[in-house]
Amino acid sequence: MDIYEKIAAALKDNRHNIQLDGVKIYPQSYVEVDMVKMIMVKAAEKKVILAQGSGPLFQELEGEAYDDYKVCNCSHLNRVVLNKYLPYTKPSAFGKEIATIGLGDRLGIASPGHIQAVKGREIRPILAQQSIRELNLTNRTYRNVLDAACFAVFQEGYKDGFGADGDHLKTEEDIQSALDLGFTMITLDCSEMIDNTIDKLTDTEVEEKYYQLPQSVRERYETRYLDKCFELRNSKICFSKENLMKNVLIYGAAADFIVAIYEKQIKHRDQKIDFEVSIDETVTPTTPEAHYFVAREIYDRQVDINSMAPRFCGEFQKGIDYIGDIHQFEKEFQVHAEIADHFGYKISIHSGSDKFSVFQTIGRYTEGRFHVKTAGTNWLEAVRVVAEKNPNLYRKMHQYALEHFDEARAYYHVTTDIEGIVPLEKVNDHELSQYMNENNARQLLHITYGILLQAKDASGQYLFREDFFYTLEQHEAEYDEALRKHIGRHLEQLGK
């Protein structure tokens, strides 16, 4: 009797907390539905779903069939079957009244640890969260990103709901593709519609550019905003001629873009969609006046957004804590949160990984109703595990990252001081994981993730990818524990 036959026999006898040498069984995944019993199993370094029973569900599952059980791969087809019969494995939209956290899983193996971190807390995870750039850098597609998240939910038996975010999308084509695949959240990146040149102009140049707009457009804006103040809960937003002209020139096209995308891709969809607007990709911080201006423009044109991401003062660099004046951040964030409350959406914090010094402020002024995005921090926890369990591989990756840092830097704004990183030859193997506690090294490894995962030798063989994933597969429990601890710290600081 082979291992799968033994497991199937145990399921038939209503026993799913079984133990077998050389096999990992995930008892929390066990479910019985429509005369079929299913459980996630890992044997020979491969995860499969073992299904025992009969009926339509059993027939629809694709797999190697035996007398009364099947061994089913974690394939796209089987994910669709699970979605059909187990609604909790299908992503959901959450609306505006509950906190959510984006947990972008760049590797496709972090979601179990993420689920363990959020389970039992008053927050919901957005497990499938990727931008087009991230897909390109990791050789993944939206389909397999969603597949991985759904199978993780099945594995963990997580029934509280999860979302799927097409992150930082800029085109109708990409938005439609993500929604057609079943994504339940869209983050619209308005960066290409925001004029970052305006803040560099003199007052005279701003005025000249403003008066090039049609008179009817100027009159519309001036009638609505000029020399007017708008009351919030504890604050007031006022528009002078100077800041109105700037906001119209910087954000007017972005507001039109948001309305157009909403009308064409969001409004008439049968499915519920959490529609987020990102205006954070700007050179200068989003002033309260700018935030209010964009919100008012889209609100008055009947656009229903779930959340908005301004660019806050200070710096939200990748993989490290907030850089800036904490007191100024608190003062301005309070107003941003009031604007969001005034219009009825959640405030969204992008590049939210590891911003521990401002998490309590975020939780307090949103009264626990927010969206925070993280992504690269789960990659860094994976690198930490590799440093601890496979120091030779880590050393090679670290050195390669140093050699290709300038190439990666083109994609990110970071203030990494390469000279401030302790040389590898001065660090013992048991100390390598401490690199993940130092800001410069964290950013080095953070922004080179795509380069490291795609690096190949002259013969076309991956330099690191296969050994990297093998190491994490061998130390799955340690990686899950690292994520539970690290993401758990985020949630505790946010008040969750």
N, C-alpha and C positions, 0 to 999 in steps of 0.2 A: 504494500500500500504506500503510494508516494505522498508527499506532504500535502498536496492539494486535495487528494482523496481523503486524507485524515481530517483536514479542516472541514471539508464538505460533510463528512460523516458527523463531525461534532455539531455543525450547524443544524443538521437534520435532527439531532437529539437536543436541540435548543441549548447548546453550549457554545458560547463565543468568547469566553475568557480562558482560552486555552493557550498553552505554551509548547513550542516545538523548537528543538535545537536548530540553529541556523536559519530561523525564520522570524521575522518581525510581524506581529499581528497587531492591528490598530483596533482594539475593542470598541473605542468610542465611535468608530465608523459603522458599527453593526446596525443594520436596519432590516425590517421585514415589511414588505409591501406587496400586495397582489400575489400572494402565494410564492413569493421569492424572498430568500434571505441573502443578504449581501454583506461583505466585509472587505476592507482593504488589507492587503497582505504584501510584504516585501520578502522576496526570496531571490537568491542569486543576483542581488543588487538591483532588482527591478520591482517596481510596485505594480500590482494588478488588483483587480476586483474579482473576488471569487463569489459567484452567484450559485445558489442551490435552490431548486424548486421547479416550477413549471408555469405556463401561462404566457400571455402577451408580452409582459416585460422580459421574461426569460428569453423568449424568442427574438425580441428586438435587440438584445445585447449581442454585440459582435465578440466572438471569442472561440477558443478551442473547447468543443463540447464533449462531455462524457455522459455517463448514464443519466444522472440527474443534476449535474453541475457544469458550470462553464468557468474557464479562466479567461478573464477579459482584460485586454490592455487598456491603458488610460489614453484612449484615442479620442479624436474629435467626435466621431460617430457615437461612441459610448457616453461622452459628455452630454450630447444632445438627448440621448435616451434618459440619462439621470435627470436632466432638467425637466423632462416631460413627466416623470413619475415621482420625483422628489423636488417639490417646489423650492425648498430651502437651498438647493444647489444652484438656483438661478438668481442672477443679480437683481437688485431692487433699487428704486429711487427712494430717498428718505425725506424729501421735503425740507422745510425750513426750521422745524421746531426741535430737532435733536442734533447734538454734536456729532460730527463725523471726522474721521482722520484718514487721509490718503496714505496708503502704505504700499507705494509702488514697488513691485517685486521684480527687479531687473533680471534676476537669475532664474525665476520660475520655481524656486524651491523655498522661498522665505515665508510664504503665506501660512503654513502650519504654525510657525512660531509667532507670526503676527496675530493669528486667531487666538492662540493661547494667551497672548498679552491682553487682548481686548475682552475676552470671554468674562461675562459677569459684570462688566462695567457699563455705565450709562453713556455709551458712545458706540457708533457703528463704523465698521471698517470699509474703506474703499480699497479692495484688494487688488483689482486689476486697474492699474493706473500707469499709463505709459504715454510719452510723447512720440511723435514720429521720429525725432532725433534719437531717442533712446532705442526705439525699435531698430533703427539702422545700425546703431553702435553695438547692438547685442545680437543681430541677425535673427530677430524674432518678428512675429506678425501679431496683429490684434487677435486673431483667432486662437493662436496657441497661448497668448497671454491670458485670455479668458478661460481657455481649457484648464490651464494650470491652477487658476484661482478656484474654479468649480470643483476640481478634484481635491484640492486642499480642504475645501468646506466639507466635502463628503468624508475625507479622511478623519477630520476632527469632529465630525458629527455636530457641526455648528449650525444652529437653527434660528439665530437671532437676526439674520439678514446681512448682506454685504452688497457693496456697489461696484460698478465698473466705470472707470473714467477715461474717456478719450482726451488726454491731457494736452493742453497748449496746442490745439488744432487751429489752423488759420484759413482753411479752404472749405468750401461747401462739399467738395468731393470727399475729403477726409472725414468730415463730420457725418455725411450720409453713410459712408462705409462703416464707421464705428457703430452708428445707431442700427444699421441693418444687421450687424452681427450680434446685437443684443446689449450693447453698452447702455448704461442707464444714467450716465452723467457725461456732460460735454463741458470742457473748459475752453472757452473761446479766447484765443490769444489775439489781442487787438494791436499788438506792437507795430505791425506794418501800417496801421492806420493812425498812429500817434505821431505827430510831427515834433521830433526831438530837437529840431533846429531853432524853434521859436525862443527858447530860453537864452540862446546865444545872441539874439538880436538886441539892438538898442531900443529904447522906448519909441523913438521916431520910426525905426524900421518895422516894429510891431504894428504901429498905427497905420503906416503905409500899406502893409500887407493886409491888415484888417479891412481897410477901405477899398481893397480890390474885390471884396466879396460883394455880391449883388445887394442892392439897397434893401430889397424885400427880406433877405436873409438877416441882414444886420438889424433891421427894424423888429423882426420877430424876436431875436435874442434880447435886444434892448428893452422891448416891452415886457419881457418875462423876468429879466434879471437886473437891469441897470439901476443902481442906487437903491436896491431893495435888500431887505434882510429877512431871513427865514429862521423861525424859531424851532429849535430842537428841545430835547428834554432839559438839558442844562447849559446849552450853548446856543450860539447864534451864528448863522452864515450870512455874510454881507458881500455884495458885489459892487466894486468900484468900476469905473470905466477901464482902468488899466488891467485889473485881473480878469474882467469879463472878456476883453479882447484876447488876452493870452489863452484863456480856457477855450474859447471858440476856435482859435487857430490850432491849438494843440490837440483838442479832444473832439471837435465837432464831427470830423470824418469818422472817428471811432464810434461815436454814438450812432451815426447813420449805419455803419457796418453792423453793429449789434442788432439794430432793428431789422435790417435786411436778412440776417442769418436767422433770427427768431421767426420772422414771417415765412421764410422759405423752408427751414429745416426742423423747427421745434414746435411751433404753434399747432400744427395740424396733425401731429403724430398721435397715433392711438395710445402708444405707451407713455407712461409717466417718465419724465426726464428732469433730472437736476441740472439746470442750466446755469453755469458759472461764467462770469465775465472777468477776464484778466486784463487789468490796465497797469500792471506792475512792471512791465518791461520798458521802463523809461529811464532817461538819464538822471532826472531829478525826482525827489519824492513827490507823491500825489498830495497836494494841499487839500485841506478840508473843502475849500471852495471848488476845486477840480472834482473831487469825489462827489460832492453834492450836484454839481453841474451834470456830470455823466448820468448819475442816478435819476435826476429829475427829467432829463431829456428822454431816457428810455422808458421811465415809469409813465410819463404823460402820453407816450405813444403805445401804451398797453403791452409793454414787454414784461413778462413775468420771469424774473431771474431768481435763482435759488441762493446765489452767493456772488460776492464781488471781491476781487483781490486788488487793493491799491498797492502802490509802492510806498512803504513806510520810511520814515526818517531813519538814519543810521544805515547799517549794511546787514543784509541777510545773505551772507556768503555761504557757499556749499560746505556742509559737514562740520561747521564750527559754531560756537555761540554767537549771539548778537554782538555787533560792534557798533558802539555809539553811546550817546547820552541816554541812560535809562530813564531819567526823569523827564526828558523831552519826549521820549517815546511814549511814556505813560500819558503825558498831557495830550499829545496828538492822537494817540490810539483811542482815548476816551471819546473824542469827537468823531472819529471814524466809526466807532461802534454805535454812537448815537445816530449817525446818518443811516447806517444799515438798519437799525431798529425803526427809524422813522419811515423808511420805505418798505420794511418788512422782510428783508433778506438777511442772510448770515454774512458776517465778515470772514474772508478767507485769507489765510496766511501761507504764502508760498515760500519755498526753501525753508520750511519749518523744522527740518531736522536739527536737533541739538541746540535749539535756541532757549536753553533752560533759564536764562536770566530774565526773560520776558514772558515766560509761560504763565506765571501767576497773574500778571497784568492782563493777559489775554483772557484767561478764564474768568477773572473778576468783572471786567467791563463788558464782556459779552453775556454775563450771567450763565456761563456754561454752554452757550449756543454759538458754535463756531465751526469752521472747517479749517484744519491744519494739514498741509501737504508735506509728506516726507517721501524720500525715495532712496537716495544714495547711502543713507545711514545703515540700511540692511546689507548693502554691499560691503561697507566697512566692517561690520560685525562678522561677515563671512571671511574677510581678509584677516581679521583678528584670530578666528579659529584656525585658519591656514597657518598663520605665524606660530601658533601654539603647537599644532599637530604635524606640520610639514615645514619646518624651518628652512630647509634647502630650497623648496619651491618659493617660499616667501622671499628669500634673499634674491633669487633670480627676478621675481616680479618687481621688487623694490628697485633694483638696479635698472631694469628696463624702463620703469616709470620715470626715473631720474633722467634717463637718456631721451625720453620722448615728452618731457613735461611741456616744453614750448609748443609742441604740436597740439597738445590737449588744451593748453591755455587759450587758444583761439576761440574756444566754445564758451568760456566761463570768465566771469569777473572774480578774480581772487587776488589776495595780497600775500600769497605764499612766499616765504623767504627760504629758498632752497639751501642757502648757506647755513641756515639755522637748524637744519636737520642733522642729527648726529650721524657720522659716517657708519656704514654697515660694519666695517671691520672693527669698530670699537664696541659693538653690541654683541653680547653672548646670545646663544639660541634661546635660552629661557627668558630673555628680556625683549625679544623681538616684538611681542604683542604690545609692548609699551609705546611703540610708535603710534598706535591708534589712540593714545591719550595726549598726543602732542599736535597742536594745530597745524603746523607746517607739513608734517608727515601725513596727517589725516587728509589735507587738501591735495597733496601730491597723489595719494592713492585714490582719492575720491574722483578726481577729474580725469584720471587715466584709465578708468574702468573699461571703456570701449576699446581703447588701444590694446590693453592687456588681454581682453577676451578674444580679440581678432588677430593678435600677433601670430605670424607663421614663419617657419624657416624657409630656406631656399627650395626645399622639396614640396612646400605647400602644407606641411604638417603644423598643427597648432603648437605653439611654444609652451603655453600655460593652461589653456582652457580645459583640456581633458583631465590633467592632473588636479587642477583646481576643483572641478566638480566631483572627481573621484574622492578627494580628501573630504569634501563636505558630505558626500553620501556616506562615507565611512564614519563620520562623526555627526550624524543627523541630530542626535539628542543634544550634543553640546551646542550646535548652531541654534536649535530651538530655544535652549535655555538662555543663550546670549541675547536673542531677540526678545524673549519674555522680560528679561531684566532691563534691556536698553529701552525698548518701546514702553515698558511699564513705567520707567522713570519719566518719560515724556508725559504719559497720561496722569501720573500722580501730580506732577507740577501744574498740569492744566486743570486740576481739580476733579479728575475722573478716576 
